[in-house]
Amino acid sequence: MVEIDGRTAAQGEDSERLAFAAVYEAEHARMVRLARMMVGSPSVAEELAHDSFVRLHGAWDRVENPGAFVRTILVNLCRTWLTRSAREDVRPIADDRMELPADLDETWAALCRLPDRYRIVLALRFYDDLAEADIATIVGCRVGTVRSQIHRGLAQLRKELS
Amino acid sequence: MTIDIEERLRATYVAVAEQTRVTPVDPAWAATDQWDNSRGLDDARRRRRWPTLAAAAAVVLVVAGVALVNRPSAGPAASTIDELRAAVDRAALSLIPEGFGLVEIESLDDGGRLVFTDGERQLIVQTIIDAPVPAGDPVEVRGLAGRVRRDGDTTVLAWVERPGVTVEVIGVGEWTTGELIDIGNDVTMMTTPSWDLLTENSGFVEARLLEPGIEVAEYDPDFPGEGTSTLERRLVGSVQSGLGLEIGLTSGSISGFSTTYIGRTGDDTYVFVVSGDVHRVDLDLVGEVIASFEPVPDPASPDVRVASIDLGSLVPPRADGAASGVGVLARLLREDGTLISEEPIS
């Protein structure tokens, strides 16, 4: 028997199930929220986060770093959704009602107007607190590109808020 | 007034996160039979079917949502998850029998139908809403009670997947009941969006040939880059098992298309966009697509000329474990077949 996160199971595949469950419990809520920072809509975020875990689930045997893996998938799914929804003009970004202090509400609205590429790297950097090198790995570009996008994103945000 | 933009941004994220309700889900769903269903059954079977699995990986990506939507309910609330579960309504295969290719996919008012063939035998997987299970010998499939009936060279395996949803696996030609049950066990139920994606792309995960004049909204392999380009035609990423699968034309070989490279479009993720004529697009034995064309300058490195693009269904593992094993890998090749670069796309 093995024990993971308070659960026990037989060795072998059951332990894999528990390991997956542990990762899910540890990361799921954060992934939903990270997705929301990228796509805006809470319901879409939840759907994309779950889809990311489904893909993690399917690739479990081959994944060495589940956290990095699920973030990579999540970012790709968010990018795909943003691209597709932009074409269909159905983006629900910032259309839900939250009760935020005025300055934060203004910032959220400005964030939602940013180009997708800026919003994605900003969320990874300032919500998920990832290092630029990790962000580069996840979005599949050079560190310099990430740095540049963060800089431009912040600059555009600052301009909108000033 | 000077704004500490980073501080305000972090505060905004914290506030938004606090107001983002996350539907609680019991991760124990991972410990259900769906673990096996979505992961290719036991090791021996997985090894035996590996070539097919590799070829069908793209389909698995599309249909993987079944593991999510089929898991046990976490609560009574009407949530996105519940809605997704309710939307699961059409059957597909998570593993396509070796040697078979998808030749027809059809959405019906009361279900959907997939037709596979290996040139001799035919395999049909169809979902029918509110249809009775035909009479036949009792069998067990997917842990459910099913019926199998043979009529001439046609064998029909049917069962009620859930109330109101009947699935039929029909073998035309020489099929044993055991073979059909194995296939039935590999059936996975798809959500409507996933099914639509499959039908829109003729069974490919991301293959689409579009008409001229479509603008590429983003064009830069180093996401998140910028740039636009207009192409005459485009073939969006691809992979599906089976030779003879259509990509606009029959026989797995097409010619005369203009386009290429990998860009990002306004309506989908990545596309090939080649500015020269594509001589041909071949599907190899594991469902990879190789597009060959007159060598054109690599937009990222104009002194390098790209002669073909090879789309693989699996992304090789990265050293850090990120993005291993999923998505599509596009390799840009020179005329002599040597690698210029490879770009994971998904």
Chai-1 contact restraints between the chains, C-beta under 6 A:
chainA,res_idxA,chainB,res_idxB,connection_type,confidence,min_distance_angstrom,max_distance_angstrom,comment,restraint_id
A,R17,B,A30,contact,1.0,0.0,6.0,A-B,restraint_1
A,R17,B,A31,contact,1.0,0.0,6.0,A-B,restraint_2
A,R17,B,W35,contact,1.0,0.0,6.0,A-B,restraint_3
A,F20,B,A30,contact,1.0,0.0,6.0,A-B,restraint_4
A,A21,B,P27,contact,1.0,0.0,6.0,A-B,restraint_5
A,A21,B,A30,contact,1.0,0.0,6.0,A-B,restraint_6
A,Y24,B,P27,contact,1.0,0.0,6.0,A-B,restraint_7
A,E25,B,P27,contact,1.0,0.0,6.0,A-B,restraint_8
A,A29,B,V22,contact,1.0,0.0,6.0,A-B,restraint_9
A,V32,B,V22,contact,1.0,0.0,6.0,A-B,restraint_10
A,R33,B,A17,contact,1.0,0.0,6.0,A-B,restraint_11
A,R33,B,T20,contact,1.0,0.0,6.0,A-B,restraint_12
A,R36,B,T20,contact,1.0,0.0,6.0,A-B,restraint_13
A,P42,B,T20,contact,1.0,0.0,6.0,A-B,restraint_14
A,S43,B,T80,contact,1.0,0.0,6.0,A-B,restraint_15
A,E46,B,T80,contact,1.0,0.0,6.0,A-B,restraint_16
A,E47,B,T80,contact,1.0,0.0,6.0,A-B,restraint_17
A,H50,B,L68,contact,1.0,0.0,6.0,A-B,restraint_18
A,V54,B,A64,contact,1.0,0.0,6.0,A-B,restraint_19
A,V54,B,G65,contact,1.0,0.0,6.0,A-B,restraint_20
A,V54,B,A67,contact,1.0,0.0,6.0,A-B,restraint_21
A,V54,B,L68,contact,1.0,0.0,6.0,A-B,restraint_22
A,R55,B,A64,contact,1.0,0.0,6.0,A-B,restraint_23
A,R55,B,V326,contact,1.0,0.0,6.0,A-B,restraint_24
A,H57,B,A67,contact,1.0,0.0,6.0,A-B,restraint_25
A,G58,B,S38,contact,1.0,0.0,6.0,A-B,restraint_26
A,G58,B,A64,contact,1.0,0.0,6.0,A-B,restraint_27
A,A59,B,G325,contact,1.0,0.0,6.0,A-B,restraint_28
A,A59,B,V326,contact,1.0,0.0,6.0,A-B,restraint_29
A,R62,B,S324,contact,1.0,0.0,6.0,A-B,restraint_30
A,R62,B,G325,contact,1.0,0.0,6.0,A-B,restraint_31
A,V63,B,G321,contact,1.0,0.0,6.0,A-B,restraint_32
A,E64,B,G321,contact,1.0,0.0,6.0,A-B,restraint_33
A,N65,B,D320,contact,1.0,0.0,6.0,A-B,restraint_34
A,N65,B,G321,contact,1.0,0.0,6.0,A-B,restraint_35
A,A68,B,D320,contact,1.0,0.0,6.0,A-B,restraint_36
A,A68,B,G321,contact,1.0,0.0,6.0,A-B,restraint_37
A,A68,B,A322,contact,1.0,0.0,6.0,A-B,restraint_38
A,F69,B,A322,contact,1.0,0.0,6.0,A-B,restraint_39
A,T72,B,A322,contact,1.0,0.0,6.0,A-B,restraint_40
A,T72,B,A323,contact,1.0,0.0,6.0,A-B,restraint_41
A,N76,B,S346,contact,1.0,0.0,6.0,A-B,restraint_42
A,T80,B,T269,contact,1.0,0.0,6.0,A-B,restraint_43
A,R87,B,G266,contact,1.0,0.0,6.0,A-B,restraint_44
A,R87,B,D267,contact,1.0,0.0,6.0,A-B,restraint_45
A,M98,B,Q19,contact,1.0,0.0,6.0,A-B,restraint_46
A,L100,B,A15,contact,1.0,0.0,6.0,A-B,restraint_47
A,L104,B,A11,contact,1.0,0.0,6.0,A-B,restraint_48
A,L104,B,T12,contact,1.0,0.0,6.0,A-B,restraint_49
A,L104,B,A15,contact,1.0,0.0,6.0,A-B,restraint_50
A,T107,B,R8,contact,1.0,0.0,6.0,A-B,restraint_51
A,T107,B,T12,contact,1.0,0.0,6.0,A-B,restraint_52
A,W108,B,T12,contact,1.0,0.0,6.0,A-B,restraint_53
A,W108,B,V16,contact,1.0,0.0,6.0,A-B,restraint_54
A,R117,B,P224,contact,1.0,0.0,6.0,A-B,restraint_55
A,F126,B,L9,contact,1.0,0.0,6.0,A-B,restraint_56
A,F126,B,R10,contact,1.0,0.0,6.0,A-B,restraint_57
A,Y127,B,Y13,contact,1.0,0.0,6.0,A-B,restraint_58
A,T137,B,A322,contact,1.0,0.0,6.0,A-B,restraint_59
A,V139,B,F223,contact,1.0,0.0,6.0,A-B,restraint_60
A,G140,B,F223,contact,1.0,0.0,6.0,A-B,restraint_61
A,C141,B,D222,contact,1.0,0.0,6.0,A-B,restraint_62
A,C141,B,F223,contact,1.0,0.0,6.0,A-B,restraint_63
A,T145,B,D222,contact,1.0,0.0,6.0,A-B,restraint_64
A,Q149,B,P224,contact,1.0,0.0,6.0,A-B,restraint_65
A,L154,B,I5,contact,1.0,0.0,6.0,A-B,restraint_66
A,L157,B,I5,contact,1.0,0.0,6.0,A-B,restraint_67
A,R158,B,I5,contact,1.0,0.0,6.0,A-B,restraint_68
A,L161,B,I3,contact,1.0,0.0,6.0,A-B,restraint_69
